[in-house]
Amino acid sequence: MSTIRTSRVFTAALAFVALAAVSVSVSWSIASATDRHHASARVPECIQGQLQVAIEQGGGLAGTVPATFGYTFLVVNTGPKSCAVRGYPYEIIFSRSNGTAVKVAISHRPTELYRQPKPTTVIVRPDGVASFGISYRYGIVAQGKEASSCAAELIDVRLPALYSHLFSYEFPVRFDGCAARRQVEVTPLETRSGPVS
């Protein structure tokens, strides 16, 4: 009789220890996951000054009608810590060499060059790379006086980052606003070295 009672007490104690171990394990897992979540939530927004931008040579699908062209922009974090960016470039301006802007409308539709993913928060590690793309379709190329008012030699971009209103990144381009029907498609920043095509 006492052997049965001792066995029951031992079994109950063993069950209690197992339950306590499972409880500690579950608590540790939840705390660990929460810490990882808070760690990613603590990544500060990128400051425009800690990011460098490079433009890749423009390319496109000249054989299509209308022909689609575009540029890929690479964004590198030159700072010592990771930072976060989200969304589309803050501003994009095409201009002539005399500083006169070439008017274009910006939209976010997919093209033959780039898909149009949903904007997400992009964590850019030190020396890490993100990217976005600008594309446009050429229809009829303008001639004469109208052509000169449509041709842009420069593009300025501002990133979705802190203090982006203070300065922009400027690059030489060859862009005909009239041939593009003054319409340009822009992708959001992505966690890769080139926008999704």
FENHU-V981799 format. One line per field, one symbol per residue. phi: phi as a letter, one per 30 degrees, with the letter a starting at -180 (. if undefined). psi: psi as a letter, one per 30 degrees, with the letter a starting at -180 (. if undefined). burial: + if it has 24 or more other C-alpha atoms within 12 Angstrom, else -. Layout:
phi=???
psi=???
burial=???
//
This chain:
phi=.dddddddddddddddddddddddddddddddddddddddddddddcedcccbbcdedblcdddbddcbabcccccdcddbdbcbbjcedabbcbdddjddcdbccbbcdbddbdbdddbdcccdeidbbabbbbacccdddbidddddcdccbbcbbddbdidddabccbdbbbcddddhhbbcbcddbdadaddc
psi=eeeeeeeeeeeeeeeeeeeeeeeeeeeeeeeeeeeeeeeeffklkkkefgkkkkklkkaaiffljlkkllkkkkkkjglflllklkalkekkkkllfgfkkjklkklillafeklilkklkjjjlkglkllllkllkkckkllbeeefffkkflkkkklilkgffellkkkkljkjeefghhkkkkllklilgklk.
burial=--------------------------------------------+++++++++++--+++-------++++++++++----+++++++++++++++-----+++-+-+-+++++++----+++++--+++++++++++----------+++++++++++++--+---+++++++++++++++++++++++++++++-
//
